[in-house]
Amino acid sequence: MSLLATIAANLFLLFGSLFFALAALLGAVFPPRGHWPLRCAVWWSKGWLACAGVRLEVVVEEGASQPLRSGRAFVFVANHQSLLDIPVLLAALPVPVRFLAKRSLFRIPVFGQAIAAAGFVPVDRGDRARAGEAFAHALRYLEQGRSVLVFPEETRSPSGRVLPFKRGALLMAMRAKVPLFPIGVFGTRTIQAKGSLRVRPGVVVVRFGAPRAVELGSPAQRRALLELLRADVIHLSGIAAEGAAVEHEQTVE
């Protein structure tokens, strides 16, 4: 089963991505411009997961159901374990959401243009000017009432444990005056580990927790809130933590 899933998932990643990217770009000419490409991204995700033999289990904890139905904007935050996290979250989220994704994905011919048309935000963490542009881009979405999703670890965890959180998602929520919505993802690393093409069919659990309101406060209060948010994600994912609790804030922007 693992060999079959590996072949099917990687073939879909090549040819299925091309098909849905072309469909997204063709549909992007019709208004509303981002709606069709985003739908294509969801269908692409479900196709990839089906080929990989992934069975998705979505759990909505008490306090999360009503906010998900409210139609308001959130900064969703999730742990990052595998390449599969993005399709898993696109398939599991019941609301439209734009991802902050690494800029290298946008350089892939056709696919990069398609995710740009869907409203995904390119992030170059090694370039402070471009990182600021990405922050401003995501902030505009939030101010328009659209949700964004951030991986606050900023990279896939090599050990499988939840890495320290960077403060970008928190600052974004503060500026836009929207809540932070924690999500825990469990199982993607077992199915496809970082840097591996091998796929093992299995179950992925996505658990939504209650959102946390964000208020202006002192740097110490912000650090405490980031610690609570990371604790939420650790609890929801069932994955242990690694390293210091959070990235320490040096300056207030």
N, C-alpha and C positions, 0 to 999 in steps of 0.2 A: 504493500500500500504506500509506503514511503517513497519508493522509486517512482510509482505512477503519479503520486501527488507532486513530486519534485518536477517531473517532466511536464505535467499539465500546467502547474502554476507558473513555471518559467516560460513556457510557450505562450501562455496567456499574457504574461507580463510584457512579452515582446509584441505579439500580434494583436492581442486584445487592447493593449494600451494605444497602439497605432489606430485601431478602428474607432475606439471611443474618443480619442483625441481629434481625429478628423471629423467625427460627428459633432463634437463640441464646437469646433471652429466653424463648421457649416451653419450650425444653429445660432451661433453668437451674433450673426448679422440681424437677427430678429429681436425686437424688444419683448420683455425686459432682457437686456443684453446678457446679464450674468446668470439668468435662471436656467436656461437650457444647458450650458456648460457644467453648471453645478449638478444638475440632474444626471448628466453623463458621468460625472465623477462618482456619484453614488452607484450607478449601474455598473461602472467599471469595478468599483470596490466589491460589490456583491459577486460579480463574475470571478474575480481573482480569488475570493475566499472560497467560492464553490469549487474551483479547480484545485485549490490547496487542501480541500477536505476539512475546512474549518466550520465547526458548528458554534454559532454565536448565542450566548446567553446574556440577556440584558436584565439587570436588576436595578430597580428604582427605589431607593430607600425613602423612609418617611421624611417628609419635608422637601423632597425633590420633585414629586409628581406635579404639584400645582404650578411651581415656577416654570417647569418645562412646557406647560400648556399656556403660559401667560402671554407669550408673544413678545416679551421684552428682550433686550439685548443683554448678553452676559460675556464675561471673559471665562471661557471654559479652560481648565487646566487638567492635564493628565500626565501620568508617568510614561516614560519612553523606554521600551525594551527591544523593539524589533522594527524592521521595515514594514511589518504587517500592521503596526499600530494605526497608521493613517487610513488604510482601507477599512480596518475594524471600526474605527471611530466614525468614519463617514457612513458606514452601514448601520451603526448603532444609534447615532444621534437622531432624535425625532424632529429636529429643527435644522434649517439651513445654517451652515457655519463656514467661515473662511479660515483656512489654516495659515499660520506663519511657517513657511518651509524654507529650507536652505536654498540659497541662490543657485547652486549647481544644478538643481532639478529644472530650473527655468532655462538652462542652456541646452537641454535635450531637444533636438529638432522635433517639431510638431507637438510633442508632449508638453514642452515648456510653454509654448504659446497657448495650449489648451488650458493649462492650470492658471495661467495669467488671465485668460478670458473668464474663468470660473471665479476669479477674484482672490485667488491665493496670493499671499504677500511674501515676496522674496526677502530673505534675511541673510546678511553677510556679517557674521559676528566679528570677523577680523577687521572690519572697516567701520569705524565709529560714525562717519558721515552717512554711510549707507544704512547702518543700524538705526540712526535717527530718522532716515527717510521711511524705513519700514515701520517704525513706531508711529510716525505721523499718519502713514497710510492706514494702519490698523485702527488708529484713533478715529479717523474719519468714518470708517465703517461703524464703529460703536456709536458715534454721534448721530449716525443715520438710522440707528435702531437695529443694526445687524450684529450678530454675534461673531466672535473670533475664538479660535482655539490655539493655545500656546502650550508647548512642552517646556516647562520652566527649568528642567534639567539641562536643556539646550543641546543634548546629545543622547544617543542611545546608551544605556548603562552597560558597560562591558562586563560587569560582575553580576548583573541581574538585580542588584539592590537599588533602592531609590536614592539617586544622587542629591547633593545639596541643590536647593532652588535658587535661581537667579531672580532678581526683583522686577524684571521687565513687566511681567503680567500684572503684578501688584500696582506698579506705577501707571500702567495703562488703565486699569480699573478705577484708580483714584482720579485720573484726569477726566475720564468719561463719566464718572459717577455711576458706575454699574457694578453689580455684585460679581464676586468670583465664584465659579461653579466647579467644585472638585469632581474628578472622575478617576476611578481606579480601573486599570486594565491588568488582567492576569491571564497568562497562557501563551502570549504571542512569542515569547523568547523560546519556549519549549518547541513550538512549531517551526520557527525559523530564527535561528540565532544570528546575532550581528556578524556580518561578513561572510555568512554562509548561504549557498544556493540550495542546500538541502531543506526539504519540507517534510514535516511529520504531521499527518492529519491529527486533529484533536479539537478540544473545546477551548474557547476563549470567553472569559467572563468580563463583562463591562458593567461596572456598578456606579450609579450616579448618587452623589451625596447631596445634602442640603447646601444651598449656596450661602456664602458669607458676605454680609454687607461690608462695604469699605468706607471708612471715614478718615478725614484728614487727622493726623496726629503727629506725635514726635517720632524721630527715627527709631527710638526704642519700641514704641507702639507698633510701628510698621514691621519691625523685625519679629515682634511677637505674633502679629497677624500672619506673617509669612511662615512662621514655625507652625502655627495652627493649621494653615492651609496644607503644608507638607504632611503634617500628621493625619489630616483628613485623607489625603491621597494614599498614604501608607496603609491606613486602616481599610480603605475601600479596595485597594489592590491586594491586600494580604501579603505584601512583599516587604521585607525588612529594609531598614534605612542603612545608608552608608555615609560615613564622614560626618562633618559638622552639620548642625541642624539647618542652617541657612547661610547664604552668602551675606556677609556683613555689609551694611550700608555705610559708605564713607561720606557721601554728600547727599543733600536733599535737592532734588531738581524742581 
